Amino acid sequence: MPNIRATAHWLAETPFRPSWIRTPGRMQNTFGNECFCDELATAAGVDPVEFRVRNLKDPRGVELLERLVKLADWRPRVQRAAQSGDVVTGRGMAYIKYELVRTYVGAVADVEVDKRTGKVTVKKFYVAHDCGQIINPDGLRNQIEGNVVQTVSRTLIEELKFNRSTVTSRDWETYPILRFPDVPDVAIDLIDRPDQRPWGAGEPTAAIVPSAIANAMFDATGVRFRSVPFTPDKVLAGLRAV
């Protein structure tokens, strides 16, 4: 494919007050990378995990995916036949070596899509995590769970809205977040490497949540959704466009 030059023009001042959020930039790049990787696997007729393992030269990455397969009881799959019924289910996976230099994470998402309402529910997340030497296993699990819950919320319902003059999503009514009934179960496999330097865990898992969900939605519906948040209106529009 042809080369593309991308240029960013940074502004010293903007009309909106900026603030950092978890995984800035990495989440967007990983969404594009891992959803496209899933599309390539589907086009090749190869299971998504097998497709990645075939093309990985990094032993730690391969081991992590093998541990993820065991944790999630992943069964080899290619694109499934259409499911009957109003509520369909799917599984999707994603993988990252964070910033290409540290912390390996693989995840599998189990989702339900209600074709009548467009609501997407993430039922369970499986996470295999290798950040080198583990200093505090309980704290590490808390970080991973926080990554998953916060980013499922961002992926499904959180959306900054504004008009020509100001931000309009200012409260929990206009900027909803995930509530307890919709929080997924999270299963975690920690890979401890005492002989390796410790890396971070505050952001890497968040980077793969949207792509894992999108790939699971494709598995459930046969439709690629490319714009987050995956609100009911967007899901219904995508299903009608098939």
C-alpha positions, 0 to 999 in steps of 0.5 A: 500500500502507498506511504502516507505522510501524517502531520500534526500541528500543535496549538499553544492555546485552544478554546477547550480546557485540556486534561490528560486521560488514560492511554492518550494516543495509544488507544486510538493507534491500537484500535486501528492496528488490532481491528485491522489485524482481525480483518486480515485474519478473517480475510485469510480464513485464519483464527485471530490468535493463530494469525498473530502467533504466526507473525510474532517473533517475540517469545514473550508475546507468544507465551502471553498469547498461549496463556491467554488462550488457556485463561479464556478457553479460546477455541480456534475460530474464523468468521461465524455463520449468522446467529438467529435471535434478537440477542447475539454473542461474540468473542474478540481478542486484541494484543499489544506490546505497549509503545513497542518497548514494554508491558505485554497485554492480551485480552479476550472480550465476551459481548452480547449485542441486542439487535432490537435496541442496539445495546452492547453488553460486555459480559466478561474480560480475560486479560493476560498481563506481563509487565516484568517483575511484579512488585505488588500483585494485588495492586497490579490486579486493581490497576488492570481491573480499573483499566478494563472498567473505565475503558469499557465505559469509554468504549460503549457510552462516554462521549464528549459533546460540544457546540460552537461555543462550549462543552455540552456534556457536563453532568452524569445525565449528558455524560453517562458512565458505566454503572454497576449492573453493566460492569463485566467480570474480569479474569486475570493471569499475571505473568511474573518475571522476577529476573526482568525489570518492572514496567507499568500497568496503569495504562497498557490494558486500556489500550486494547479494550476498544479493539477487543470489544469491536472484534467481538461485535464483529464475531457476533454480528458480522459487521465492523464498527469503526467509531466509538463510542458504540452507542445504540444508535450507531449499532442500529445504523450499522446493522441496518446498513448490512 
